[in-house]
Amino acid sequence: MDIVEVHRAKCTQCGQCLDVCPRYDDIGLIESLYGYLEIKLDIDPDSLMRCLTCGLCVDACPEGLGIKMLISPARQKWVNEHGLTDRQTMVDPEAENNIFKNIAEVDEIPSYRKGPGSVVYFPGCAGTYINKIMAKATVALLDKSGVDYTVLSGLEFCCGAVSAGAGNSGPIRRNGQNNIAEIQKRGAKILITACPGCFKAFKDIYPKMFGKLDFQVMQISQYLELLLREGKLTPKAVLNHRVFYHDPCHLTRGMGVYLEARTVLENIPGTELVNKTPLNSACCGFGGGVRVNYPSESLEVALDRYRAAEKLGCDVIITNCGGCMQNLIEVGEEKIKIFDLAEYLSIACGIQIDREDKKMLELVNRAYRLCISGYGEFNTS
């Protein structure tokens, strides 16, 4: 039974998926996707590219279906028929229009500990080249905890998950086995990842493609919670904030990881966490290629997270994803501050790391304009 038959057999077109979707409102999209996947109808590519792939529709659907189930194979079919665009190659390590190469040409990229280690930290491309505060804070916490660690960063070790999600499977196939081999070479027992996409790559996609891994894969929230539980990190500074934890879609709905970050926050003196579960969590607007295809619309979705936090009387939003953090910072409001989870914990542990938000936004938007055709035509402010 193919995916259309499965979806059609169970879907009653009740519209509950659209009730929660920030991007679509026409139930006719489902029939359009059926027709396109069955090679009976053509489709407007705009219909495919507007999806955030956030998974809200899947959670809302009584049958666990949603629109995302159809969008992903339809996007792959479109690429197979029409080829890759610069929006699908912009994070491919071998592509000339790679945005991280562009940033590295004009910005200093931190160099971290290499060589052997029982723990390998994998900051991902976002943590290495864009939201560097995430990687710097994590490395500082690893140093403070006395962990025997090493860092695997840089384009040569790109996990390939973001490209794969955009319909370009080349990087994940080229890099996957090399990444696994390098981690094994360093003697790792544990791999910790920052980016939810990297986490999914190592935890879910790689084992399916290359076989079972001989090291444990943990997301940074899980590892920080472990360090707190083992007493290797002890937050002492009192941070008197009412905090809203923003659940990254691909981490929470995609991989089922949401408790550990909340446990970390509840262990920080003075911090009051207002949303103790992911109930009513929503997307920041960054994912699924929406940030580069529809910049203004993407940032408008991010504004909704501020409205939700403000409604609950919060002065801080904590997130656990480079893309979420970038979007939330870009659309930022002065009344509410944005922190990465590791950064917030590092402050609680007496570690202060300078942030350069303005520079980060200038660099990444410059890279978008130079590497993506037509991007300059959009209003990104």
URKA-V496305 format. One record per backbone hydrogen bond with DSSP energy under -1.0 kcal/mol. NH is the residue of the N-H (numbers start at 0). CO is the residue of the C=O. If there is no record, write none. Layout:
NH:CO
NH:CO
//
This chain:
5:1
6:2
7:3
8:4
9:5
10:6
18:14
28:25
29:26
31:27
32:28
33:29
34:30
35:31
36:32
37:33
38:35
39:34
40:34
46:43
48:44
49:45
58:54
59:55
60:56
63:60
69:66
70:66
71:67
73:69
74:70
75:71
76:72
77:73
78:74
79:75
80:76
81:77
82:78
87:84
91:88
94:91
97:94
98:89
101:97
102:98
103:99
104:100
105:102
106:102
116:185
118:147
119:189
120:149
121:191
127:123
128:124
129:125
130:125
131:129
133:130
135:131
136:132
137:133
138:134
139:135
140:136
141:137
142:138
143:139
144:140
146:141
148:146
149:118
150:112
151:120
156:153
157:154
163:159
164:160
165:161
166:163
167:162
172:168
173:169
174:170
175:171
178:174
179:175
180:176
181:177
182:178
183:179
184:180
185:181
186:183
187:182
188:117
189:117
190:215
191:119
192:217
193:121
198:194
199:195
200:196
201:197
202:198
203:199
204:199
205:200
207:203
208:204
209:205
210:206
215:188
217:190
219:192
222:218
223:219
224:220
225:221
226:222
227:223
228:224
229:225
230:227
231:226
232:226
235:347
236:347
238:268
240:238
242:271
243:315
245:317
251:247
252:248
253:248
255:251
256:250
262:258
263:259
264:260
265:261
266:263
267:264
270:267
271:240
273:242
280:277
289:286
290:285
292:288
293:289
297:293
298:294
299:295
300:296
301:297
302:298
304:301
306:302
307:303
308:304
309:305
310:306
311:307
312:309
313:308
314:241
315:241
316:336
317:243
318:338
324:320
325:321
326:322
327:323
328:324
329:325
330:326
331:328
335:332
336:314
338:316
340:318
343:339
344:340
345:341
346:342
347:343
348:344
349:346
350:345
359:355
360:356
361:357
362:358
363:359
364:360
365:361
366:362
367:363
368:364
369:365
370:366
371:367
374:371
376:373
377:374
//
